[in-house]
């Protein structure tokens, strides 16, 4: 396997700490320093079908944004399908999987100046099939940057726990990026986190402020999560959802909750609420992000004409209102290729708040 091309492995201390956000921003910074950048996510847990191949969502995102000029199947060699773990435990094929990752890395790194490797979570993710992030980083002969969530005590505890597993596999953790810190606490967190990490032999590489816009789902992402249909011609699928209201009360009471960025969830036969929503759009402060009609109840032709004139998307889902609201609440917000505002913000955050040159110097 190629051991010459410089590389770094991005891992996190737990799910949704900002590993993909960090990787997305780092790729932009790396492209400023190197002309030919490679990317690989050896093991992916959330995938989409592309040309009959199962490709990790993050790989699709990176390739769409940066046009990495490498086959997707090489940048995402292993997809964890629903029965992957069961099949592995019944018939272990670790050597085959390791060779698949190594061969994919060789192709990704061919004639590249640098390769960014993205893990699939904390150090232990994948241990059940003997391909934890710590083990993969070892196989790729890569040093590691850990991403953790804002704070002092809990993040350092979690970093220490993760570092122990990387240490056990002979993998060097070169430093930590602390993400999602409230802006007014950045200086305080940076000072104390740096001292705390230094006591563990780790370098603080950056502190990223919490940006609420990055945690807000778009109507397009909710449409996919709910497997919903868009029943009007609005072009607002990139509207971000700031809050949710469940239209289970009378129309007069529901209107009181309307505000900019609100998502209204209501059964498809609540025509009174739909009419009230249309009337409220005369007030800019009441412009909703969108509506989700539940229960697969299609509005009457008269109401459909009202819906067609609404300035935001109206979705129709088979789920009932309770399960729709629960699904929206539990949705993991992932940056999508068409989230242009978010992508630009992520690039700016990494450029301003992460010492990329310090990372690169630590790899030598």
ZAGU-508645 format. One record per residue (C-alpha): residue number from 0; y, x, z. Coordinates in Angstrom, 2 decimals, padded with zeros to 5 digits. Example, Ala and Ser with C-alpha at 12.3 -4.5 7.8 and 13.67 -1.06 7.14 Angstrom:
BEGIN
<resi = 0&y = -004.50&x = 012.30&z = 007.80>
<resi = 1&y = -001.06&x = 013.67&z = 007.14>
END
This chain:
BEGIN
<resi = 0&y = 000.00&x = 000.00&z = 000.00>
<resi = 1&y = 003.59&x = 001.07&z = -000.69>
<resi = 2&y = 004.94&x = 002.88&z = 002.37>
<resi = 3&y = 008.00&x = 004.43&z = 000.71>
<resi = 4&y = 010.33&x = 001.47&z = 000.09>
<resi = 5&y = 012.55&x = 000.79&z = 003.14>
<resi = 6&y = 011.84&x = -002.55&z = 004.82>
<resi = 7&y = 012.61&x = -004.59&z = 007.91>
<resi = 8&y = 010.73&x = -007.52&z = 009.45>
<resi = 9&y = 012.74&x = -010.44&z = 010.86>
<resi = 10&y = 011.06&x = -012.34&z = 013.70>
<resi = 11&y = 012.29&x = -014.73&z = 016.37>
<resi = 12&y = 011.56&x = -015.45&z = 020.01>
<resi = 13&y = 010.71&x = -019.09&z = 019.29>
<resi = 14&y = 011.02&x = -021.82&z = 016.67>
<resi = 15&y = 014.47&x = -022.70&z = 015.30>
<resi = 16&y = 016.24&x = -019.67&z = 016.77>
<resi = 17&y = 017.84&x = -018.84&z = 013.41>
<resi = 18&y = 015.39&x = -016.48&z = 011.73>
<resi = 19&y = 015.82&x = -017.97&z = 008.25>
<resi = 20&y = 019.59&x = -018.22&z = 008.68>
<resi = 21&y = 019.67&x = -014.54&z = 009.60>
<resi = 22&y = 017.45&x = -013.58&z = 006.68>
<resi = 23&y = 019.59&x = -015.57&z = 004.25>
<resi = 24&y = 022.76&x = -013.82&z = 005.40>
<resi = 25&y = 021.16&x = -010.38&z = 005.56>
<resi = 26&y = 020.01&x = -010.61&z = 001.95>
<resi = 27&y = 023.64&x = -011.03&z = 000.88>
<resi = 28&y = 024.64&x = -007.96&z = 002.88>
<resi = 29&y = 021.72&x = -005.93&z = 001.55>
<resi = 30&y = 022.70&x = -006.78&z = -002.02>
<resi = 31&y = 026.09&x = -005.19&z = -001.32>
<resi = 32&y = 024.33&x = -001.93&z = -000.43>
<resi = 33&y = 021.33&x = -001.88&z = -002.79>
<resi = 34&y = 021.06&x = -002.96&z = -006.40>
<resi = 35&y = 017.42&x = -004.10&z = -006.25>
<resi = 36&y = 016.33&x = -006.19&z = -003.25>
<resi = 37&y = 012.87&x = -007.61&z = -002.58>
<resi = 38&y = 011.86&x = -010.42&z = -000.21>
<resi = 39&y = 008.53&x = -011.58&z = 001.18>
<resi = 40&y = 007.40&x = -014.18&z = 003.69>
<resi = 41&y = 003.75&x = -013.21&z = 004.13>
<resi = 42&y = 002.66&x = -016.36&z = 005.97>
<resi = 43&y = 004.39&x = -019.71&z = 005.48>
<resi = 44&y = 003.82&x = -022.91&z = 007.44>
<resi = 45&y = 006.14&x = -025.30&z = 005.57>
<resi = 46&y = 005.50&x = -025.24&z = 001.85>
<resi = 47&y = 006.20&x = -027.08&z = -001.37>
<resi = 48&y = 004.20&x = -027.27&z = -004.60>
<resi = 49&y = 005.63&x = -025.08&z = -007.37>
<resi = 50&y = 003.61&x = -024.80&z = -010.59>
<resi = 51&y = 000.50&x = -025.89&z = -008.66>
<resi = 52&y = 001.01&x = -023.10&z = -006.11>
<resi = 53&y = 001.89&x = -023.65&z = -002.46>
<resi = 54&y = 005.13&x = -021.78&z = -001.81>
<resi = 55&y = 006.92&x = -021.51&z = 001.53>
<resi = 56&y = 010.20&x = -023.44&z = 001.66>
<resi = 57&y = 012.17&x = -020.40&z = 002.80>
<resi = 58&y = 010.91&x = -018.39&z = -000.14>
<resi = 59&y = 012.11&x = -021.09&z = -002.54>
<resi = 60&y = 015.49&x = -021.03&z = -000.78>
<resi = 61&y = 015.90&x = -017.24&z = -001.00>
<resi = 62&y = 014.88&x = -017.12&z = -004.63>
<resi = 63&y = 017.14&x = -020.03&z = -005.58>
<resi = 64&y = 020.17&x = -018.46&z = -003.88>
<resi = 65&y = 019.64&x = -014.82&z = -004.87>
<resi = 66&y = 017.55&x = -014.97&z = -008.06>
<resi = 67&y = 015.15&x = -012.31&z = -006.77>
<resi = 68&y = 013.32&x = -011.88&z = -010.08>
<resi = 69&y = 009.83&x = -011.82&z = -008.59>
<resi = 70&y = 006.95&x = -014.31&z = -008.87>
<resi = 71&y = 007.14&x = -016.83&z = -006.03>
<resi = 72&y = 003.42&x = -016.48&z = -005.35>
<resi = 73&y = 003.98&x = -012.81&z = -004.46>
<resi = 74&y = 006.90&x = -013.56&z = -002.15>
<resi = 75&y = 004.80&x = -016.26&z = -000.43>
<resi = 76&y = 001.18&x = -015.09&z = -000.59>
<resi = 77&y = -000.34&x = -017.23&z = 002.19>
<resi = 78&y = 000.40&x = -020.89&z = 002.91>
<resi = 79&y = -001.04&x = -022.44&z = 006.06>
<resi = 80&y = -002.50&x = -025.73&z = 004.85>
<resi = 81&y = -003.54&x = -028.41&z = 007.38>
<resi = 82&y = -007.19&x = -027.24&z = 007.55>
<resi = 83&y = -006.47&x = -023.50&z = 007.20>
<resi = 84&y = -007.14&x = -022.66&z = 010.86>
<resi = 85&y = -010.36&x = -024.67&z = 011.02>
<resi = 86&y = -011.72&x = -022.97&z = 007.90>
<resi = 87&y = -010.75&x = -019.55&z = 009.23>
<resi = 88&y = -012.43&x = -020.08&z = 012.59>
<resi = 89&y = -015.60&x = -021.23&z = 010.85>
<resi = 90&y = -015.59&x = -018.41&z = 008.29>
<resi = 91&y = -013.26&x = -015.55&z = 009.17>
<resi = 92&y = -011.84&x = -013.74&z = 006.13>
<resi = 93&y = -009.18&x = -011.54&z = 007.71>
<resi = 94&y = -009.80&x = -008.53&z = 005.48>
<resi = 95&y = -009.27&x = -010.69&z = 002.41>
<resi = 96&y = -006.04&x = -012.13&z = 003.80>
<resi = 97&y = -004.69&x = -008.71&z = 004.77>
<resi = 98&y = -005.44&x = -007.35&z = 001.31>
<resi = 99&y = -003.69&x = -010.34&z = -000.22>
<resi = 100&y = -000.57&x = -009.62&z = 001.84>
<resi = 101&y = -000.63&x = -005.90&z = 001.05>
<resi = 102&y = -001.07&x = -006.48&z = -002.67>
<resi = 103&y = 001.73&x = -009.05&z = -002.67>
<resi = 104&y = 004.00&x = -006.58&z = -000.86>
<resi = 105&y = 003.22&x = -003.89&z = -003.44>
<resi = 106&y = 004.30&x = -006.21&z = -006.24>
<resi = 107&y = 007.40&x = -007.41&z = -004.37>
<resi = 108&y = 008.47&x = -003.84&z = -003.58>
<resi = 109&y = 007.81&x = -002.46&z = -007.06>
<resi = 110&y = 010.96&x = -000.62&z = -008.23>
<resi = 111&y = 012.98&x = -002.12&z = -005.33>
<resi = 112&y = 015.43&x = -000.28&z = -003.12>
<resi = 113&y = 014.76&x = -002.40&z = -000.04>
<resi = 114&y = 012.50&x = -005.28&z = 001.05>
<resi = 115&y = 013.34&x = -007.90&z = 003.66>
<resi = 116&y = 010.23&x = -009.36&z = 005.31>
<resi = 117&y = 010.57&x = -012.69&z = 007.09>
<resi = 118&y = 008.10&x = -013.71&z = 009.78>
<resi = 119&y = 007.00&x = -017.21&z = 010.69>
<resi = 120&y = 008.26&x = -017.43&z = 014.26>
<resi = 121&y = 007.68&x = -015.46&z = 017.45>
<resi = 122&y = 005.48&x = -012.38&z = 017.75>
<resi = 123&y = 002.32&x = -014.36&z = 018.52>
<resi = 124&y = 002.51&x = -017.01&z = 015.79>
<resi = 125&y = -000.63&x = -016.71&z = 013.67>
<resi = 126&y = -002.77&x = -015.10&z = 016.37>
<resi = 127&y = -005.35&x = -017.87&z = 016.04>
<resi = 128&y = -006.27&x = -016.54&z = 012.60>
<resi = 129&y = -005.69&x = -012.88&z = 013.48>
<resi = 130&y = -002.43&x = -012.60&z = 011.53>
<resi = 131&y = 000.26&x = -012.81&z = 014.17>
<resi = 132&y = 003.73&x = -011.65&z = 013.26>
<resi = 133&y = 003.09&x = -008.52&z = 015.29>
<resi = 134&y = -000.10&x = -007.84&z = 013.32>
<resi = 135&y = 001.58&x = -008.49&z = 009.96>
<resi = 136&y = 004.51&x = -006.20&z = 010.81>
<resi = 137&y = 001.94&x = -003.52&z = 011.64>
<resi = 138&y = 000.11&x = -004.06&z = 008.34>
<resi = 139&y = 003.41&x = -003.80&z = 006.46>
<resi = 140&y = 004.39&x = -000.67&z = 008.38>
<resi = 141&y = 007.70&x = -002.32&z = 009.24>
<resi = 142&y = 010.11&x = -002.15&z = 012.14>
<resi = 143&y = 011.37&x = -005.44&z = 013.58>
<resi = 144&y = 014.62&x = -007.23&z = 014.32>
<resi = 145&y = 014.28&x = -010.09&z = 016.80>
<resi = 146&y = 016.48&x = -013.19&z = 016.63>
<resi = 147&y = 016.95&x = -015.15&z = 019.85>
<resi = 148&y = 019.04&x = -018.06&z = 021.05>
<resi = 149&y = 022.31&x = -017.81&z = 022.94>
<resi = 150&y = 022.39&x = -017.00&z = 026.64>
<resi = 151&y = 021.53&x = -014.05&z = 028.85>
<resi = 152&y = 018.61&x = -014.53&z = 031.20>
<resi = 153&y = 016.24&x = -016.70&z = 029.17>
<resi = 154&y = 016.79&x = -014.90&z = 025.84>
<resi = 155&y = 016.19&x = -011.48&z = 027.40>
<resi = 156&y = 013.07&x = -012.79&z = 029.14>
<resi = 157&y = 011.79&x = -014.10&z = 025.80>
<resi = 158&y = 012.74&x = -010.92&z = 023.95>
<resi = 159&y = 010.84&x = -008.87&z = 026.53>
<resi = 160&y = 007.77&x = -011.06&z = 026.14>
<resi = 161&y = 007.83&x = -010.76&z = 022.35>
<resi = 162&y = 008.48&x = -007.02&z = 022.45>
<resi = 163&y = 005.38&x = -006.57&z = 024.59>
<resi = 164&y = 003.16&x = -007.92&z = 021.81>
<resi = 165&y = 004.88&x = -005.86&z = 019.14>
<resi = 166&y = 004.50&x = -002.81&z = 021.40>
<resi = 167&y = 000.80&x = -003.57&z = 021.83>
<resi = 168&y = 000.37&x = -003.33&z = 018.06>
<resi = 169&y = 002.44&x = -000.17&z = 017.76>
<resi = 170&y = 005.41&x = -001.92&z = 016.11>
<resi = 171&y = 008.94&x = -000.82&z = 016.96>
<resi = 172&y = 011.55&x = -003.47&z = 017.73>
<resi = 173&y = 014.84&x = -001.86&z = 016.77>
<resi = 174&y = 017.17&x = -004.50&z = 018.13>
<resi = 175&y = 018.17&x = -008.10&z = 018.76>
<resi = 176&y = 020.51&x = -010.64&z = 017.21>
<resi = 177&y = 021.66&x = -013.36&z = 019.60>
<resi = 178&y = 022.30&x = -016.64&z = 017.78>
<resi = 179&y = 023.96&x = -019.99&z = 018.56>
<resi = 180&y = 026.41&x = -018.76&z = 021.19>
<resi = 181&y = 029.30&x = -021.04&z = 022.08>
<resi = 182&y = 032.38&x = -019.38&z = 020.52>
<resi = 183&y = 034.35&x = -019.16&z = 023.77>
<resi = 184&y = 031.43&x = -017.29&z = 025.41>
<resi = 185&y = 030.84&x = -014.67&z = 022.72>
<resi = 186&y = 032.65&x = -011.79&z = 024.44>
<resi = 187&y = 030.99&x = -012.59&z = 027.77>
<resi = 188&y = 027.50&x = -012.89&z = 026.26>
<resi = 189&y = 027.95&x = -009.78&z = 024.14>
<resi = 190&y = 028.91&x = -007.64&z = 027.12>
<resi = 191&y = 026.12&x = -008.77&z = 029.44>
<resi = 192&y = 023.40&x = -009.15&z = 026.80>
<resi = 193&y = 024.06&x = -005.62&z = 025.59>
<resi = 194&y = 023.62&x = -004.26&z = 029.12>
<resi = 195&y = 020.49&x = -006.34&z = 029.69>
<resi = 196&y = 018.89&x = -005.31&z = 026.40>
<resi = 197&y = 019.73&x = -001.65&z = 026.90>
<resi = 198&y = 017.71&x = -001.79&z = 030.12>
<resi = 199&y = 014.74&x = -002.79&z = 027.93>
<resi = 200&y = 015.39&x = -000.04&z = 025.42>
<resi = 201&y = 016.80&x = -002.43&z = 022.83>
<resi = 202&y = 020.01&x = -002.49&z = 020.83>
<resi = 203&y = 022.23&x = -005.56&z = 020.48>
<resi = 204&y = 022.83&x = -005.87&z = 016.74>
<resi = 205&y = 025.03&x = -008.93&z = 016.70>
<resi = 206&y = 026.09&x = -012.16&z = 018.37>
<resi = 207&y = 026.43&x = -015.23&z = 016.14>
<resi = 208&y = 028.62&x = -018.17&z = 017.19>
<resi = 209&y = 027.13&x = -021.64&z = 017.25>
<resi = 210&y = 028.31&x = -023.57&z = 014.19>
<resi = 211&y = 027.48&x = -027.30&z = 014.51>
<resi = 212&y = 027.58&x = -027.82&z = 010.75>
<resi = 213&y = 024.43&x = -025.67&z = 010.40>
<resi = 214&y = 022.45&x = -028.04&z = 012.63>
<resi = 215&y = 023.47&x = -031.25&z = 010.83>
<resi = 216&y = 020.97&x = -032.72&z = 008.33>
<resi = 217&y = 022.14&x = -033.89&z = 004.93>
<resi = 218&y = 021.25&x = -037.26&z = 003.47>
<resi = 219&y = 019.14&x = -035.45&z = 000.90>
<resi = 220&y = 017.01&x = -033.76&z = 003.56>
<resi = 221&y = 016.57&x = -037.06&z = 005.42>
<resi = 222&y = 015.59&x = -038.78&z = 002.21>
<resi = 223&y = 012.78&x = -036.25&z = 001.83>
<resi = 224&y = 011.70&x = -036.50&z = 005.48>
<resi = 225&y = 011.62&x = -040.32&z = 005.33>
<resi = 226&y = 010.13&x = -040.45&z = 001.83>
<resi = 227&y = 012.92&x = -042.92&z = 001.11>
<resi = 228&y = 014.39&x = -044.28&z = -002.12>
<resi = 229&y = 018.10&x = -044.17&z = -002.94>
<resi = 230&y = 019.05&x = -047.72&z = -003.99>
<resi = 231&y = 022.64&x = -047.16&z = -005.08>
<resi = 232&y = 024.40&x = -044.71&z = -007.37>
<resi = 233&y = 026.36&x = -042.72&z = -004.79>
<resi = 234&y = 026.64&x = -038.97&z = -005.28>
<resi = 235&y = 026.95&x = -038.31&z = -001.54>
<resi = 236&y = 023.44&x = -037.06&z = -000.79>
<resi = 237&y = 024.93&x = -033.83&z = 000.54>
<resi = 238&y = 026.87&x = -035.78&z = 003.21>
<resi = 239&y = 026.11&x = -034.33&z = 006.63>
<resi = 240&y = 025.00&x = -036.63&z = 009.44>
<resi = 241&y = 027.12&x = -036.15&z = 012.55>
<resi = 242&y = 025.60&x = -038.97&z = 014.60>
<resi = 243&y = 023.27&x = -041.97&z = 014.35>
<resi = 244&y = 023.69&x = -045.62&z = 015.27>
<resi = 245&y = 020.85&x = -048.13&z = 015.30>
<resi = 246&y = 022.07&x = -051.45&z = 013.91>
<resi = 247&y = 020.11&x = -053.68&z = 016.25>
<resi = 248&y = 023.13&x = -055.55&z = 017.61>
<resi = 249&y = 025.46&x = -058.10&z = 016.08>
<resi = 250&y = 027.74&x = -056.99&z = 013.26>
<resi = 251&y = 030.91&x = -057.22&z = 015.36>
<resi = 252&y = 029.45&x = -054.87&z = 017.96>
<resi = 253&y = 027.93&x = -052.51&z = 015.37>
<resi = 254&y = 031.32&x = -051.92&z = 013.73>
<resi = 255&y = 032.66&x = -050.53&z = 017.01>
<resi = 256&y = 030.33&x = -047.53&z = 016.61>
<resi = 257&y = 031.29&x = -046.73&z = 013.01>
<resi = 258&y = 032.97&x = -043.37&z = 012.52>
<resi = 259&y = 033.12&x = -040.61&z = 009.95>
<resi = 260&y = 029.76&x = -038.87&z = 009.48>
<resi = 261&y = 027.75&x = -041.66&z = 011.14>
<resi = 262&y = 024.32&x = -042.64&z = 009.80>
<resi = 263&y = 023.54&x = -046.34&z = 010.20>
<resi = 264&y = 019.87&x = -047.32&z = 010.56>
<resi = 265&y = 019.20&x = -051.04&z = 010.24>
<resi = 266&y = 016.56&x = -053.42&z = 008.82>
<resi = 267&y = 017.05&x = -054.35&z = 005.18>
<resi = 268&y = 017.57&x = -058.03&z = 006.02>
<resi = 269&y = 020.56&x = -057.46&z = 008.33>
<resi = 270&y = 022.99&x = -058.61&z = 005.66>
<resi = 271&y = 025.69&x = -059.28&z = 008.25>
<resi = 272&y = 025.79&x = -055.59&z = 009.20>
<resi = 273&y = 025.79&x = -054.49&z = 005.56>
<resi = 274&y = 028.77&x = -056.80&z = 004.80>
<resi = 275&y = 030.57&x = -055.51&z = 007.92>
<resi = 276&y = 029.93&x = -051.94&z = 006.85>
<resi = 277&y = 031.44&x = -052.58&z = 003.42>
<resi = 278&y = 034.53&x = -054.17&z = 004.98>
<resi = 279&y = 034.97&x = -051.26&z = 007.40>
<resi = 280&y = 035.23&x = -048.70&z = 004.59>
<resi = 281&y = 038.87&x = -049.59&z = 004.12>
<resi = 282&y = 039.43&x = -047.45&z = 007.21>
<resi = 283&y = 038.88&x = -043.74&z = 006.49>
<resi = 284&y = 037.88&x = -043.11&z = 010.11>
<resi = 285&y = 034.92&x = -045.47&z = 009.58>
<resi = 286&y = 033.51&x = -043.77&z = 006.47>
<resi = 287&y = 029.80&x = -043.44&z = 007.14>
<resi = 288&y = 027.57&x = -040.61&z = 005.96>
<resi = 289&y = 025.08&x = -043.20&z = 004.75>
<resi = 290&y = 022.78&x = -046.10&z = 005.58>
<resi = 291&y = 019.01&x = -046.22&z = 005.96>
<resi = 292&y = 017.50&x = -049.67&z = 005.44>
<resi = 293&y = 014.15&x = -049.93&z = 007.18>
<resi = 294&y = 010.92&x = -051.91&z = 006.92>
<resi = 295&y = 010.95&x = -051.67&z = 003.11>
<resi = 296&y = 012.95&x = -054.92&z = 003.17>
<resi = 297&y = 014.92&x = -055.08&z = -000.06>
<resi = 298&y = 018.32&x = -056.81&z = 000.18>
<resi = 299&y = 019.10&x = -059.86&z = -001.93>
<resi = 300&y = 020.75&x = -059.49&z = -005.33>
<resi = 301&y = 024.12&x = -060.51&z = -003.86>
<resi = 302&y = 023.92&x = -057.85&z = -001.14>
<resi = 303&y = 022.73&x = -055.28&z = -003.68>
<resi = 304&y = 025.98&x = -055.72&z = -005.58>
<resi = 305&y = 027.86&x = -054.91&z = -002.35>
<resi = 306&y = 025.63&x = -051.87&z = -001.76>
<resi = 307&y = 026.27&x = -050.62&z = -005.29>
<resi = 308&y = 029.98&x = -050.37&z = -004.49>
<resi = 309&y = 029.55&x = -048.41&z = -001.26>
<resi = 310&y = 030.92&x = -044.82&z = -001.42>
<resi = 311&y = 027.89&x = -043.28&z = 000.30>
<resi = 312&y = 024.10&x = -043.29&z = -000.25>
<resi = 313&y = 021.95&x = -046.19&z = 000.91>
<resi = 314&y = 018.29&x = -045.30&z = 001.46>
<resi = 315&y = 015.30&x = -047.62&z = 001.73>
<resi = 316&y = 012.25&x = -046.56&z = 003.76>
<resi = 317&y = 008.95&x = -048.19&z = 004.69>
<resi = 318&y = 009.29&x = -047.12&z = 008.32>
<resi = 319&y = 010.58&x = -049.52&z = 010.94>
<resi = 320&y = 013.92&x = -048.83&z = 012.61>
<resi = 321&y = 012.45&x = -047.24&z = 015.75>
<resi = 322&y = 010.24&x = -044.78&z = 013.88>
<resi = 323&y = 013.02&x = -044.03&z = 011.41>
<resi = 324&y = 015.41&x = -043.16&z = 014.23>
<resi = 325&y = 012.73&x = -041.01&z = 015.89>
<resi = 326&y = 012.04&x = -039.16&z = 012.65>
<resi = 327&y = 015.74&x = -038.49&z = 012.10>
<resi = 328&y = 016.07&x = -037.24&z = 015.68>
<resi = 329&y = 013.09&x = -034.91&z = 015.33>
<resi = 330&y = 014.02&x = -033.56&z = 011.90>
<resi = 331&y = 014.13&x = -029.77&z = 011.77>
<resi = 332&y = 017.26&x = -028.92&z = 009.83>
<resi = 333&y = 016.46&x = -026.36&z = 007.15>
<resi = 334&y = 019.09&x = -024.97&z = 004.81>
<resi = 335&y = 018.47&x = -026.11&z = 001.24>
<resi = 336&y = 019.46&x = -024.34&z = -002.01>
<resi = 337&y = 022.16&x = -026.95&z = -002.72>
<resi = 338&y = 023.72&x = -026.66&z = 000.76>
<resi = 339&y = 026.48&x = -024.52&z = -000.73>
<resi = 340&y = 028.88&x = -024.97&z = 002.18>
<resi = 341&y = 026.25&x = -023.90&z = 004.69>
<resi = 342&y = 025.10&x = -020.93&z = 002.63>
<resi = 343&y = 028.62&x = -019.58&z = 002.29>
<resi = 344&y = 029.18&x = -020.02&z = 006.03>
<resi = 345&y = 025.92&x = -018.20&z = 006.83>
<resi = 346&y = 026.91&x = -015.26&z = 004.63>
<resi = 347&y = 030.26&x = -015.03&z = 006.37>
<resi = 348&y = 028.68&x = -015.20&z = 009.85>
<resi = 349&y = 026.26&x = -012.35&z = 009.18>
<resi = 350&y = 028.92&x = -010.25&z = 007.48>
<resi = 351&y = 031.36&x = -010.65&z = 010.38>
<resi = 352&y = 029.05&x = -010.61&z = 013.39>
<resi = 353&y = 025.97&x = -008.46&z = 012.60>
<resi = 354&y = 026.07&x = -004.66&z = 012.38>
<resi = 355&y = 023.95&x = -004.33&z = 009.24>
<resi = 356&y = 024.58&x = -000.59&z = 008.89>
<resi = 357&y = 023.28&x = -000.13&z = 012.42>
<resi = 358&y = 020.06&x = -001.89&z = 011.39>
<resi = 359&y = 019.66&x = 000.32&z = 008.33>
<resi = 360&y = 020.36&x = 003.51&z = 010.28>
<resi = 361&y = 017.70&x = 002.50&z = 012.82>
<resi = 362&y = 015.08&x = 002.35&z = 010.05>
<resi = 363&y = 015.43&x = 006.03&z = 009.22>
END
